[in-house]
């Protein structure tokens, strides 16, 4: 769906949401295995759509399983923007 939107126009756009997937290995800490296929698919989609992560200064991790000492932290919520967004929405 994102790729169809990307092909249909070149206006500034922002994509926000819980994608339930990480983009980099450092986006998860804890003992939960990372699906390399999911990471590659997500990264490829973002790249194909010309999107980048919106700069942020808040907490890196957006989800936790609240699992006691073996707690898992992940960044699965993303704000993605295109170049047009960067130039028109400083």
Residue, then its C-alpha position, 0 to 999 in steps of 0.5 A: x500500500x505504501x508503495x502505491x501511495x509513493x508512486x501516485x504523488x510526490x507531495x510531502x507525506x508522513x507515515x505514523x504507526x505501529x508497524x510491529x517490526x524493527x528496522x535495526x538490531x539496536x531497536x530491540x533489547x532482550x531475549x526475543x529473536x529478530x526476524x531478519x526477513x521482517x527487518x529486510x522487508x520493512x527496510x526495503x519498503x521504506x527505501x522503495x518509498x523514499x522514506x526516512x525516519x523522522x528525527x526524534x529526541x524521545x525514548x528509543x523504545x516504544x514497546x515493552x512486554x513488561x516481563x520482569x527481569x527478562x523484559x524485552x524493549x522494542x522500537x516498533x512505532x515509527x514516524x517516516x517522512x519523505x524528502x518533500x516533508x523535510x524541505x517543506x516542514x522544517 
